[in-house]
Amino acid sequence: MNTSSENDSTNSGRSDRSLRVAENARKKSEAGDPFQLALKYFSQVEEGTPWKGNDVLERHMAAVERVALSQGLPPEAVSVLLDFALSLRMGAALCIRILKILLPASVVPQDAVVNGISWLCVGKMPMNAQVMFIRWVLTVFDLIDSKDQLRAIYGFIFSFVTYESLCPYICHLLYLLTRKESIRPYRVRTLLELQTRMGKQPFLMHLLALYKVFSPELVPLSFPSKMKSGFRNHSTTWKAALSALQRKASERPTSDLSPPSPLKPPPLSKKRKLNSHLTVPLLTSVPMRVSSSNTALPLEQLRTFDQLLENLHRIELPAQMGSMLGSSLALHYLDCVRDDSAFLRLNFWLGHTLHEEFLFCRETGSPHVAEATQFLNMLISTQHSLQEGFSSTEVFLFKFLRVWDGSFLRAQILGLLSDVSVVPSSCIKDLLFDPLMQLFFTSSLFFKCSVVECLHRMLVRWLTWHSVYAQDSQLDISVSSHTPQSMSLSGLMDSVVELVQFVGRIATVGLQMEGLHTLLLSFTLHFYQTVCDMYLKYDLPLVLMPPAGVFYPALLSPSPVIVDQLCRIMHRYRTNLVSAKHQEKQAKEAFHISRKTYQEFNQYVVSMVNCLWNSRAFHPGTGLELSEDLLAQSRVPEHWGALDLIHHPAFMGHALDFHQRCWPERKELDLNSIKVGKRWDWYTEFLFSKGYQGLQEFFQSSLRRRTSTETQRH
């Protein structure tokens, strides 16, 4: 017993000594840490302490600034410094100085922000300090660890909207905090009165638009489907510094619980650099909690699609709508619920991000291009998943095209451009055609092909959407019920006509510039494969023929694939025109195809048949007419048959192969012998067996096949 008691006493004494040693070491470390001493000083300093000539203050400020700018401030430091600054214990000048370096390393405690807002009602804080504080809150909004207490004091924050200097920033903060339960009639009346006094300010319009989404019966205003950005970014210095800190953090080993790191260090000049803030935020709204059946369920707590369906009507959206881009469940929610407020908030976040990080950038670098590529690819994937685009993306694209060099993020920009909804014909030239034309004619062959393919996908999108809603009398051409913009069928057709004619013009000139390059010709014909089937495949009463600058280069192309592609297109044109002609006779209200369209089609068919089949190229009336003097100067024997299926550059290789198979021992080459007797029929079947289905369809639909006896007699 005595031995046991002695051992216990010995162990207890050792434990006490260890604790005392650890406590002394901690106190010694804190006593020697300038940053900890500074925090202690700012938490205990008394009101009225002079700041001018205060060396102790300057020493502690230097310690805080050094830590803030090098590694960021921990949450407890943010709370201490924010309370010290807004309490004005040492005057307004020091308040501004503290706010400028208030850079959190990880998260911002919600209690610190709520406490800071409470200081606004004291009445002694100058207006410039109030404005800077609200701007700081907007800058670090995504880093605030929770938003429930901020939403609880929504009415208190709203009361500051009547201050003219604070109004733009308060409206922005309210926009981020607004939920359906936040809408009250007296708040709507207050905003309408402000609008009457201040005019239609963008920040008021955007907040009222959000109110109208939640409670349309309370807001007696109509809003345009596309409004310019309502909230400007006044905090680029803070954002750049935060980006630098989190960039450094991302380069050091971090735990899995570390917050996401933005993508770009701060610029050293006034010029914006690319991708300072392109990170898609984590999907978080409020701290994780166990939810009952009657309470809202944060979206980030869901793990499976079944859970989403079970809780579809009590889901709480994340605080930062941009986080929904990286969540498949969030996209399923948007697709199932069709929440207008969610789309409006996500639209706002996208517009702000795209403008700030792309439109206003001046410098680029290869590490950041990869991050920007990832961001835009995620945006494209989101739009494809939702099967609709965002109006903010379109607004950004139309502005970006005017400063784009055609090479930076080419695939992503053209991918987004192909998702643009129907643009009214009255403004399509200024918004889309003029900037694209300048880039098209000054760029490489590959870029020309990329533009034609982009416009082709855009046309397919317009036509597909029309074919789905063709029964409606008014078409919602925005492809999004969240930003409606009605257009009549004639308006849609005008836009399609403008697009098709534009591609025809740039393709004609582009082919001349590139020496009738086969690759560009192939992309152009791929576009017209869709154009030729607009009536039957997409139920659009419109038939548009390709220009001569596209048709004849394709007919004379040395590539058999190009000629076969042209034949398929002409066959589909014939099928559409015959169907439309039949419909004109059957229905009284059917659309009418102009005589010019029929004349163009007939002229093209005559040219193809005379060249490829009848061996009558360059004859009068064939469409390929040349003077006799010019033909004589070419010194081409039997020039009238130089473009038939035997002598055409695209098929001469097949003719030689067929000749070798028919006369393997003949030493003299006589391709005209293929036209004699049944060999002509054999030769055409030989070509069809090579996979030229377009060639086969064209001749079977456009010619009466003659027997071999008639062919020999001819």
C-alpha positions in Angstrom: 0.0 0.0 0.0 2.7 2.5 1.0 4.7 1.6 -2.2 1.6 2.2 -4.3 0.9 5.5 -2.7 4.4 6.7 -3.2 4.3 5.7 -6.9 1.0 7.6 -7.4 2.5 10.7 -5.7 5.6 10.5 -7.9 3.5 10.2 -11.1 1.2 13.0 -10.0 4.2 15.2 -9.3 5.7 14.5 -12.7 2.4 15.3 -14.4 2.1 18.6 -12.6 5.6 19.5 -13.5 5.0 18.6 -17.2 1.9 20.9 -17.2 3.8 23.7 -15.6 6.6 23.3 -18.1 4.2 23.3 -21.0 2.3 26.3 -19.6 5.5 28.3 -19.1 6.7 27.4 -22.6 3.4 28.6 -24.0 3.6 31.9 -22.0 7.2 32.3 -23.0 6.3 31.7 -26.7 3.4 34.1 -26.5 5.5 36.7 -24.7 8.1 36.4 -27.5 5.6 36.4 -30.4 5.1 39.9 -31.7 1.8 39.0 -33.4 0.2 37.6 -30.2 1.4 40.6 -28.3 -0.2 42.8 -30.9 -3.5 41.0 -30.6 -3.4 41.3 -26.9 -2.7 45.0 -27.1 -5.6 45.7 -29.6 -8.0 43.7 -27.4 -7.1 45.6 -24.3 -6.3 49.1 -25.4 -8.5 51.7 -23.9 -10.7 54.2 -25.8 -9.1 57.6 -26.3 -5.5 56.3 -26.4 -3.6 58.7 -28.8 -2.3 57.2 -32.0 -0.1 60.0 -33.2 3.5 59.4 -32.1 2.6 56.1 -30.4 5.6 53.9 -31.0 4.0 50.9 -29.2 1.0 51.1 -31.6 3.3 51.3 -34.7 5.3 48.3 -33.5 2.1 46.2 -33.1 0.7 47.5 -36.3 3.8 46.5 -38.2 3.6 43.0 -36.6 -0.1 42.6 -37.7 0.6 43.9 -41.2 3.5 41.6 -41.7 1.4 38.5 -40.7 -1.7 39.7 -42.6 0.2 40.2 -45.9 2.4 37.1 -45.7 0.1 34.4 -44.4 -3.3 36.0 -43.6 -5.1 36.4 -40.3 -6.6 33.6 -38.3 -10.3 33.8 -37.3 -9.7 35.0 -33.8 -7.4 37.8 -35.0 -10.1 38.9 -37.5 -12.6 39.2 -34.7 -10.2 41.1 -32.4 -9.0 43.5 -35.1 -12.5 44.1 -36.6 -13.9 45.0 -33.2 -11.0 47.3 -32.4 -11.3 49.1 -35.8 -15.1 49.6 -35.8 -15.2 50.7 -32.1 -13.0 53.7 -33.1 -11.1 53.4 -29.8 -8.1 55.1 -31.5 -10.0 57.1 -34.2 -11.3 56.7 -37.7 -7.9 56.9 -39.4 -6.7 53.7 -37.7 -10.0 52.1 -38.5 -9.4 52.5 -42.2 -5.9 51.3 -41.9 -7.0 48.1 -40.1 -9.7 47.4 -42.6 -7.3 47.6 -45.5 -5.1 44.7 -44.1 -8.0 42.6 -42.7 -7.1 39.6 -44.8 -8.4 36.3 -43.5 -6.2 33.2 -43.9 -9.2 30.8 -43.8 -12.7 31.7 -42.6 -14.3 34.8 -41.2 -16.3 34.2 -38.0 -20.0 35.1 -38.5 -20.1 36.6 -35.0 -17.4 39.1 -35.9 -19.4 40.3 -38.9 -22.6 40.6 -36.9 -20.8 42.5 -34.2 -19.3 44.7 -36.8 -22.7 45.5 -38.3 -23.9 46.4 -34.8 -21.3 49.1 -34.6 -22.9 50.9 -37.6 -25.8 52.0 -35.4 -23.6 53.7 -32.8 -23.6 56.8 -35.0 -20.0 57.9 -34.6 -18.4 56.0 -37.5 -17.7 58.2 -40.5 -19.4 57.3 -43.7 -16.2 56.4 -45.6 -15.5 53.8 -42.8 -19.0 52.4 -43.0 -18.7 52.0 -46.8 -15.3 50.4 -46.5 -16.6 47.9 -43.9 -19.6 46.8 -46.1 -17.3 46.5 -49.0 -15.0 44.3 -47.0 -18.0 42.1 -46.0 -18.9 41.7 -49.6 -15.3 40.7 -50.5 -15.1 38.0 -47.8 -18.7 37.0 -48.0 -17.8 33.5 -49.4 -15.4 33.0 -46.5 -17.9 33.7 -43.7 -18.4 30.4 -41.9 -22.2 30.7 -41.7 -24.9 33.0 -42.8 -27.9 32.2 -40.5 -27.3 35.0 -38.0 -26.8 37.5 -40.9 -30.1 36.5 -42.4 -31.7 36.9 -38.9 -30.7 40.6 -38.9 -31.8 41.1 -42.5 -34.2 43.8 -41.4 -31.5 45.6 -39.5 -29.2 45.6 -42.6 -32.1 46.7 -44.8 -32.6 49.8 -42.7 -29.3 51.2 -44.1 -30.5 51.1 -47.7 -31.9 54.6 -47.4 -28.3 56.0 -47.0 -27.4 57.1 -50.5 -23.7 56.4 -50.0 -24.3 52.9 -48.6 -27.2 52.0 -50.9 -25.3 50.3 -53.7 -23.3 48.1 -51.3 -26.3 47.4 -49.0 -28.4 46.3 -52.0 -25.6 44.0 -53.0 -25.4 42.4 -49.5 -29.2 42.1 -49.4 -29.1 40.4 -52.8 -26.8 37.7 -51.4 -28.8 37.2 -48.2 -32.4 37.4 -49.6 -34.7 34.4 -49.3 -38.4 34.2 -49.8 -39.2 34.9 -46.2 -37.2 38.1 -46.4 -39.7 39.8 -48.7 -42.0 42.2 -47.0 -44.4 44.7 -48.6 -42.9 47.6 -46.7 -39.4 46.7 -48.0 -40.8 46.7 -51.6 -42.3 50.1 -51.0 -39.1 51.4 -49.7 -37.1 50.2 -52.7 -39.7 51.6 -55.1 -39.5 55.0 -53.3 -35.8 54.9 -53.6 -36.1 54.2 -57.3 -38.4 57.1 -57.7 -35.9 59.4 -56.0 -32.7 58.0 -57.4 -33.9 56.8 -60.8 -33.5 53.2 -62.3 -30.2 52.4 -60.7 -28.9 48.9 -61.6 -28.4 47.9 -58.0 -32.0 48.7 -57.1 -33.3 47.0 -60.3 -31.5 43.8 -59.6 -32.7 43.6 -56.0 -36.3 44.4 -57.0 -36.0 41.7 -59.8 -35.0 39.2 -57.1 -37.9 40.3 -55.0 -40.2 39.8 -57.9 -39.0 36.3 -58.5 -39.9 35.3 -54.9 -43.1 37.5 -54.6 -44.3 38.6 -58.1 -47.5 40.0 -56.7 -45.7 42.6 -54.5 -43.5 44.1 -57.3 -45.5 45.9 -59.9 -42.6 46.3 -62.3 -41.5 44.6 -65.5 -37.9 43.9 -66.1 -35.9 43.3 -69.3 -34.7 39.8 -69.8 -31.1 41.0 -69.9 -30.0 43.7 -67.5 -26.5 45.1 -67.2 -24.5 44.2 -64.2 -26.0 45.8 -61.1 -23.2 45.4 -58.7 -19.7 46.6 -59.5 -16.6 45.2 -58.1 -15.0 47.8 -55.9 -12.7 45.5 -54.0 -10.0 44.4 -56.5 -7.2 45.2 -54.0 -8.6 43.0 -51.3 -9.4 40.2 -53.8 -5.9 40.3 -55.2 -4.3 40.1 -51.8 -6.6 37.3 -50.7 -5.8 35.5 -53.9 -2.1 35.8 -53.2 -2.4 34.4 -49.7 -4.5 31.4 -50.8 -2.2 30.8 -53.7 0.7 30.5 -51.2 -1.4 28.2 -49.1 -2.1 26.0 -52.0 1.6 25.6 -52.7 2.2 24.3 -49.2 1.0 20.9 -47.9 -2.5 21.3 -46.6 -5.1 19.1 -44.9 -8.3 17.9 -46.6 -10.2 20.5 -44.5 -8.4 23.4 -46.0 -10.6 25.9 -47.9 -10.4 26.1 -51.7 -7.6 28.2 -53.1 -8.2 30.8 -55.8 -6.1 30.6 -58.8 -4.0 33.7 -59.3 -1.4 35.7 -57.3 -2.1 39.4 -57.1 -1.0 41.8 -59.9 1.8 44.1 -59.1 0.4 46.7 -61.5 -3.0 48.3 -62.0 -3.7 45.9 -64.9 -5.8 43.0 -64.1 -4.4 39.5 -64.6 -6.2 36.5 -65.6 -8.0 34.1 -63.2 -7.5 35.8 -59.8 -10.8 34.3 -58.6 -11.9 31.4 -60.9 -12.3 28.8 -58.2 -15.8 27.2 -58.0 -16.6 27.5 -54.3 -17.3 24.5 -52.1 -21.0 23.5 -51.8 -21.7 24.9 -48.3 -24.6 27.0 -46.9 -24.7 26.6 -43.1 -22.9 24.3 -40.6 -23.9 20.7 -40.9 -26.9 19.8 -38.7 -29.5 17.2 -38.2 -32.6 18.3 -39.9 -36.1 17.3 -39.0 -38.9 16.7 -41.5 -40.2 20.3 -41.1 -36.9 22.2 -41.5 -34.9 23.2 -44.5 -32.2 20.8 -45.6 -28.9 22.2 -46.8 -28.1 20.9 -50.3 -24.5 19.8 -49.3 -25.9 17.3 -46.9 -27.4 15.2 -49.7 -25.3 12.4 -51.1 -27.6 10.4 -53.5 -30.2 11.2 -56.1 -32.8 9.3 -54.0 -32.2 11.7 -51.1 -32.6 14.6 -53.5 -36.0 13.4 -54.6 -37.2 12.7 -51.1 -36.3 16.2 -49.9 -36.9 18.1 -53.1 -39.2 20.8 -51.7 -37.3 21.6 -48.5 -33.8 22.0 -49.8 -31.8 25.1 -48.7 -29.6 26.5 -51.5 -25.9 27.1 -50.8 -24.8 30.6 -49.8 -22.6 30.8 -52.9 -24.5 29.8 -56.0 -21.3 29.3 -58.0 -20.7 26.1 -56.0 -23.6 24.5 -57.8 -21.5 24.2 -61.0 -19.4 21.5 -59.4 -22.2 19.4 -58.0 -24.2 17.0 -60.1 -26.9 16.8 -57.5 -27.2 20.6 -57.5 -27.7 20.5 -61.2 -30.3 17.8 -60.9 -32.1 20.0 -58.4 -32.1 23.0 -60.8 -33.4 20.8 -63.6 -36.1 19.2 -61.5 -37.4 22.2 -59.5 -36.8 24.9 -62.1 -36.3 27.4 -59.3 -36.3 30.9 -60.8 -34.5 32.4 -57.8 -31.7 29.9 -58.0 -31.2 30.6 -61.7 -31.2 34.3 -61.1 -28.6 34.1 -58.4 -26.5 31.7 -60.4 -26.8 33.9 -63.4 -25.6 36.9 -61.4 -22.6 35.0 -60.0 -21.6 33.8 -63.5 -21.9 37.3 -65.0 -19.8 38.9 -62.3 -17.1 36.2 -62.4 -16.8 36.1 -66.2 -16.6 39.9 -66.5 -14.1 40.3 -63.7 -11.8 37.4 -64.5 -11.9 37.4 -68.3 -13.3 40.6 -69.8 -11.1 42.9 -67.7 -7.9 40.9 -67.8 -4.8 42.2 -69.5 -2.2 39.5 -69.0 -2.2 35.8 -69.2 0.2 32.9 -68.3 0.3 29.3 -69.1 -0.4 28.0 -65.5 -3.5 30.1 -65.3 -4.8 29.2 -68.8 -5.1 25.6 -67.6 -7.2 26.8 -64.7 -9.4 29.0 -66.9 -9.8 26.2 -69.3 -11.1 23.9 -66.5 -13.5 26.6 -65.3 -15.0 27.2 -68.7 -15.2 23.5 -69.5 -17.2 23.1 -66.3 -19.5 25.9 -67.4 -20.0 24.3 -70.8 -20.7 21.0 -69.2 -23.2 22.6 -66.9 -25.1 24.2 -69.8 -25.2 20.9 -71.6 -26.4 19.2 -68.5 -29.2 21.7 -68.1 -29.7 21.8 -71.9 -29.9 25.6 -71.8 -27.5 28.5 -71.5 -27.3 31.5 -69.1 -28.1 35.0 -70.3 -25.1 36.3 -68.3 -22.8 34.1 -70.3 -24.2 35.5 -73.6 -23.8 39.1 -72.5 -20.2 38.3 -71.5 -19.5 36.6 -74.9 -20.8 39.5 -77.0 -18.5 41.9 -75.1 -15.6 39.5 -75.1 -15.7 38.9 -78.8 -14.7 42.6 -79.4 -11.4 42.2 -77.5 -10.7 38.5 -78.2 -7.6 37.7 -80.3 -9.1 34.4 -81.6 -6.5 32.1 -80.0 -6.9 32.6 -76.2 -9.1 29.7 -74.9 -10.4 29.2 -78.4 -12.1 25.9 -77.9 -13.9 27.1 -74.8 -15.0 30.5 -76.2 -16.3 28.9 -79.3 -18.0 26.2 -77.3 -19.8 28.7 -75.2 -20.7 30.7 -78.4 -22.3 27.7 -80.0 -24.7 27.6 -77.0 -26.0 31.1 -77.5 -29.8 31.4 -77.9 -31.4 32.9 -81.0 -30.2 36.5 -81.5 -32.8 38.9 -83.1 -31.9 39.7 -86.6 -31.9 43.4 -85.8 -28.8 43.2 -83.7 -27.1 39.9 -84.7 -24.7 41.8 -87.1 -23.3 44.1 -84.4 -23.2 41.5 -81.6 -22.0 38.5 -83.5 -21.1 38.8 -87.1 -18.9 41.9 -87.2 -16.4 40.8 -84.5 -16.4 37.2 -85.8 -15.8 38.4 -89.4 -12.7 40.4 -88.4 -11.3 37.4 -86.6 -12.2 35.0 -89.4 -10.4 36.9 -92.2 -7.2 37.5 -90.1 -6.7 34.1 -88.7 -5.5 30.6 -89.7 -7.2 27.9 -91.7 -7.9 26.0 -88.5 -9.6 28.9 -86.9 -11.8 29.4 -90.0 -12.9 25.8 -89.7 -13.5 26.2 -86.0 -15.7 29.2 -86.6 -17.8 27.5 -89.3 -18.2 24.5 -87.0 -19.2 26.7 -84.1 -21.9 28.5 -86.2 -23.1 25.1 -87.4 -23.6 23.9 -83.8 -25.4 27.2 -83.0 -27.7 26.7 -86.0 -28.5 23.1 -84.9 -29.3 24.4 -81.4 -31.7 27.0 -82.8 -33.4 24.5 -85.1 -33.6 21.8 -82.5 -35.2 24.1 -80.0 -37.7 25.3 -82.6 -38.6 21.8 -83.6 -39.5 21.0 -80.0 -41.7 24.1 -79.5 -42.9 24.5 -83.1 -46.5 24.1 -82.1 -46.4 27.3 -79.9 -47.6 30.5 -81.4 -44.9 32.5 -79.5 -41.4 31.1 -79.2 -39.3 31.5 -76.1 -36.1 31.9 -77.9 -33.9 32.3 -74.8 -34.1 28.6 -74.4 -34.6 29.4 -70.7 -37.9 30.0 -69.1 -36.0 32.0 -66.5 -35.2 34.9 -68.9 -38.1 34.9 -71.3 -37.8 36.7 -74.6 -40.6 36.1 -77.1 -40.1 36.0 -80.8 -42.5 35.2 -83.6 -41.8 32.4 -86.1 -41.0 35.0 -88.7 -38.5 36.6 -86.3 -36.8 33.2 -85.8 -36.7 32.6 -89.5 -35.1 36.0 -90.1 -32.3 35.2 -87.6 -31.7 31.8 -89.3 -31.6 33.4 -92.7 -29.0 36.0 -91.4 -26.9 33.2 -89.9 -27.0 31.0 -93.0 -26.2 33.9 -95.4 -23.4 35.0 -93.1 -21.7 31.6 -93.2 -22.1 31.5 -97.0 -20.4 34.9 -97.3 -17.4 34.1 -95.1 -17.0 30.7 -96.5 -16.9 32.0 -100.1 -14.2 34.5 -99.2 -12.4 32.1 -96.9 -12.2 29.4 -99.6 -10.6 31.9 -102.0 -8.1 33.0 -99.3 -7.2 29.4 -98.5 -6.9 28.2 -102.1 -10.2 26.2 -101.9 -8.7 24.1 -99.1 -10.5 20.7 -98.7 -10.7 21.0 -94.9 -12.5 24.3 -95.0 -14.8 23.1 -97.8 -15.6 20.0 -95.8 -16.7 22.0 -92.7 -18.7 24.3 -94.9 -20.6 21.4 -96.6 -21.2 19.9 -93.2 -23.0 23.1 -92.3 -25.1 22.9 -95.4 -26.0 19.3 -94.7 -28.1 20.8 -91.8 -29.3 23.8 -93.9 -30.7 21.5 -96.7 -32.9 19.6 -94.2 -34.3 22.4 -92.2 -37.9 21.9 -93.6 -38.2 18.1 -93.1 -35.9 17.5 -90.2 -36.6 20.6 -88.1 -40.1 21.6 -89.3 -38.9 25.1 -90.2 -40.6 26.4 -93.4 -37.4 27.6 -95.0 -35.2 26.5 -97.9 -31.9 28.3 -98.5 -29.4 27.3 -101.2 -25.6 27.6 -100.9 -23.9 30.4 -102.8 -22.1 29.7 -106.0 -18.8 30.4 -104.2 -19.4 27.2 -102.2 -21.2 25.0 -104.7 -18.9 25.1 -107.7 -15.6 24.7 -105.7 -17.2 21.6 -104.2 -18.3 20.3 -107.6 -14.8 20.8 -109.0 -13.0 19.5 -105.9 -10.3 16.9 -106.3 -11.6 15.1 -103.3 -14.2 12.4 -104.0 -15.5 12.8 -100.4 -16.3 16.4 -101.1 -18.2 15.6 -104.3 -20.1 12.8 -102.7 -21.0 15.2 -99.8 -22.3 17.7 -102.3 -24.4 15.1 -104.1 -26.0 14.1 -100.8 -26.8 17.7 -100.0 -28.4 18.2 -103.4 -30.4 15.0 -103.0 -31.7 16.3 -99.6 -32.5 19.7 -101.2 -34.6 17.9 -103.8 -36.5 15.9 -101.2 -37.3 19.0 -99.1 -38.4 21.0 -102.1 -40.6 18.2 -103.5 -42.2 17.9 -100.0 -42.7 21.6 -99.7 -44.2 21.8 -103.2 -46.6 19.0 -102.3 -47.5 20.8 -99.1 -48.2 24.0 -101.0 -50.8 22.2 -103.0 -52.4 20.5 -100.1 -52.6 23.2 -97.5 -53.9 26.7 -98.0 -51.7 28.3 -95.4 -48.5 26.6 -96.3 -45.4 28.6 -96.8 -44.4 29.7 -100.3 -40.9 29.0 -101.7 -39.7 31.7 -104.0 -39.2 31.0 -107.7 -35.6 32.1 -107.3 -34.9 29.2 -104.9 -36.2 26.7 -107.5 -34.2 28.3 -110.2 -31.0 28.1 -108.2 -31.6 24.5 -107.4 -32.4 23.6 -111.0 -29.3 25.4 -112.2 -27.1 23.5 -109.8 -28.6 20.2 -110.7 -28.2 20.8 -114.4 -24.5 21.7 -113.8 -23.9 18.5 -111.9 -25.6 16.3 -114.3 -23.9 17.8 -117.4 -20.5 17.7 -115.8 -20.6 14.3 -114.0 -23.0 12.3 -116.3 -23.6 13.8 -119.7 -20.0 15.0 -120.4 -21.3 18.4 -121.4 -19.3 20.7 -119.2 -18.9 24.3 -120.1 -21.7 24.2 -122.6 -24.1 27.2 -122.7 -26.9 26.9 -120.1 -25.0 24.5 -117.9 -23.9 27.0 -115.3 -20.2 26.5 -116.1 -19.9 28.6 -119.2 -16.5 29.6 -120.5 -15.7 31.3 -123.8 -14.4 29.3 -126.7 -11.2 31.2 -126.8 -10.5 30.5 -123.1 -11.2 26.8 -123.6 -8.9 26.7 -126.6 -6.1 28.3 -124.6 -6.4 25.6 -122.0 -5.4 23.0 -124.6 -7.5 20.4 -122.8 -8.6 17.8 -125.4 -12.3 17.1 -125.3 -12.8 19.6 -122.5 -16.6 18.9 -122.5 -15.9 15.5 -120.9 -13.1 16.6 -118.5 -15.4 16.6 -115.5 -17.4 13.4 -116.0 -17.3 10.5 -113.6 -14.3 9.0 -115.4 -12.1 12.1 -116.0 -13.1 14.1 -113.0 -10.0 14.6 -110.7 -12.0 13.2 -107.8 -12.8 9.9 -109.5 -10.0 9.4 -112.0 -8.2 7.1 -109.6 -11.3 4.9 -109.4 -11.5 5.0 -113.2 -7.9 3.8 -113.5 -8.6 1.0 -111.0 -11.7 -0.1 -112.9 -9.8 0.1 -116.2 -7.1 -2.2 -114.8 -9.6 -4.7 -113.6 -11.5 -4.8 -116.9 -8.4 -5.0 -119.1 -5.5 -6.3 -117.0 -3.3 -7.1 -120.0 -4.0 -4.0 -122.0 -0.9 -1.7 -122.3 -2.6 1.3 -123.8 -4.9 3.4 -121.5 -8.3 4.3 -123.0 -10.6 5.6 -120.3 -13.3 6.4 -122.8 -13.8 2.7 -123.4 -15.5 2.6 -120.0 -18.4 4.4 -121.5 -19.1 1.7 -124.1 -21.8 -0.9 -123.5 -22.6 -2.2 -120.1 -19.2 -1.1 -118.7 -20.7 2.3 -117.9 -23.3 0.7 -115.7 -20.7 -1.5 -114.2 -18.5 1.5 -113.5 -21.2 3.4 -111.8 -22.0 0.4 -109.6 -18.3 0.1 -108.9 -18.3 3.7 -107.6 -21.4 3.1 -105.5 -19.8 0.1 -104.0 -16.9 2.3 -102.7 -19.3 3.9 -100.3 -20.3 7.0 -102.2 -23.9 6.9 -101.0 -24.5 10.6 -101.8 -23.5 10.1 -105.4 -25.8 7.1 -105.7 -28.8 8.9 -104.1 -28.3 12.0 -106.3 -28.2 10.1 -109.6 -31.0 7.8 -108.7 -33.3 10.7 -107.8 -32.2 13.2 -110.5 -31.7 10.9 -113.6 -33.7 8.4 -115.5 -31.2 5.6 -115.9 -30.7 4.6 -119.5 -30.1 1.0 -120.6 -26.7 0.0 -121.8 -28.0 -0.2 -125.4 -29.2 3.4 -125.2 -25.9 4.4 -123.6 -24.0 2.8 -126.5 -26.2 4.4 -129.1 -25.7 7.8 -127.5 
